[in-house]
């Protein structure tokens, strides 16, 4: 363990403190001493920490290994790529707008939330209804 310096400047050696108080009952709701040994109501050692760890390790079931599959069988099965369906988004809103520099464009909004802007050519402008104010 390490040495700790308190707020008042005192140095405490934690390893020496634990070694000096190994037999003292630890604070908490489990009956054990500072060493980790289990205690009875009278404070006598019932089970050492090494014995508790050994019993716990013995109680664990060994890991069962599964047989390895034959890798040549997997090479025979060729995976096909999933079919990708083409999706053409539908137009939900379309409006003609004019910029400050005088250019006119169409703003198209699709049902998937995407927006596309397209500049209008001179031919398209002449066919457009000029009665509306942009």
Secondary structure, DSSP 4 states (H G I P E B T S, - for coil): --EEE-TTS-EEEHHHHHHHTTTSBPSSSS-BBTT--EE-TTS-EEE-HHHHHHHHHHHSPPPPPPPPP-HHHHHHSPPPPPP-----PPEEEEEEEE-TTS-EEEEEEETTS-EEEEEPPHHHHHHS-TTS--
